[in-house]
Amino acid sequence: MTPSARTRDWWQAIDRRAFHKGTVAFTALLTLSGCKSEKEQAADSLKLQQEQGWNVGAKDQRIFFTNTTDEDASGSKEWRAYTDPTRVIAAWQPRTTAWQSFYTPTVLQALKDESLRTQMRLIVTAGMREAFARGETMRRDLLSQVDKGAETFFLVDLPGPDAVAFGAAMAGWADILPSFENWPHPQGVVRSHDTLAALLYYAALVQKQKEQLPESAPAVLLLDSRRLTAYTDADDQFDNRYVATLPSAASLQQRGVKNIMYIVPTRAQQEESDDLNDEFVAYKDAKLKVVLFPLQDLQKVSQEVTKKAPDGTTQRSTETRYFYGGGMESHLGFLLLYSFLAPRPTLYYPPPVGYPSPGYPPSGGGPAQGGGGGGWRSTTLGDVRPPSTSAPSYEPRARPTLFSGTKVGGQAGVGKARPSGFGRTTFRTSGGRVTGLGGRSGSMGRGGAASS
């Protein structure tokens, strides 16, 4: 072979290698950019998770918790047994048959995936502690003294973990109906993994407390007020927002309900959340009484109390309690303002020096004996003074929202046809496999419904 031929062959070899490398690099670039092999699609977020896994498109990411604890509300460290979805669903399931159809265990069903179970932790936040304390006060001091509690349906619209805590405190008096209709996601707009952690934290306690419920127990429906969280399109967020499903007016009336008590965090909220407006107006039109109760009307008060120690000495300490209107003199006035609950003629209330031991309300012939103050005091309803606190002026009124006129479902419950893009995720696929979230245009979510 001549020198010129060898030189020509050498350059041709170099050109072939360079061309091959360039082709591989260009093909890889096309694949990464999605210009050739990837397809962009959109789907209902929950359905996508149910088909592809709770952490679809983010399987290498973890969920994170704050305010974690190793013991559940019952003091047990064996809480991981409740990460079995069958067991935790049973723990929160209503005891009475009347309310079974309104139990929505959607968020608990996500625990079928082992990768979620292993990441779960328990949480107990300051908000949860306060919501539980207020719920306990409401159940023990106030609702335990009414005769027609089952005629009122309680609808709790608080941040998810706080709603769970309030419900857990009511579990010995009412059937609790969690209604959290989404799944956690590492990039979720709604931090439903916190709500799930709270459900695990109180599961054993609720399961024990509901054993004492009669078949005629009232119901408390739990909603996460963050379900409508507003956000702007972003490739680093997963749109797991959802709209609430409520019982219809007819289904409530069939169960003897005459009143709806809508429980919200503070008086700053003066109307129902947008996705509840149509149903609340329907309640009013069906002659159901709808009232709004700000949970912070049960005000936190620090008081000095005197307690007797086992050795006979007395000790003074400061304790935090919750009173309607901020003091004992107004506490029982709650029963005057919300008189549709039908207070009993004789009421029992804790003396100023300390709450009683567990075991209240009194049964049979007299007040229960408690710690610190020598038992419960009694009074008649006629002696109760109206509190300086007044009930909020509230009546459901039809207003335009993103959810107006979009009811779906039958008599058992009423849901919503969601606005375009709400609770939907844009994702990319290649070869039938999800390769990423968000579109090349950055349109993974659709902005804006906000909670009232």
Buried (B, 14 or more C-beta within 10 A) or exposed (E): EEEEEEEEEEEEEEEEEEEEEEEEEEEEEEBEEBEEBBEBEBBBBBEBBBEBBBBBBBEEEEBEBEBEBEEBBBEEEEBEEBBEBEBBBBBBBBBBEBBEBBBBBBBBBBBEBEEBBEBBBBBBBEBBBBBBBBBBBBBBBBBBBBEBBBBBBBBBBBBBBBBBBBBBBBBBBBBBBBBBBBBBBBBBBBBBBBBBBBBBBBBBBBBEBBEEBEEEBBBBBBBBBBBBBEBEBBBEBBBBBBBBBBBBBEBBBEBEBBBBBBBBBEEEBEBBBBBBBBBBBBBBEEEBBBBBBBBBBBBEEEBEBEBEEEEEEEEEEEEEBBBBBBBBEBBBBBBBBBEBBBBBEEBBBBBBBBBBEEEBBBEEEEBBBBBBBEBBBEEEBEEBEEBEBEBBEBEBEBEEBBBBEBBEEEEEBBBBEBBEBBBBBBBBBBEEEBBBBBBBEEBBBBBBBEBB
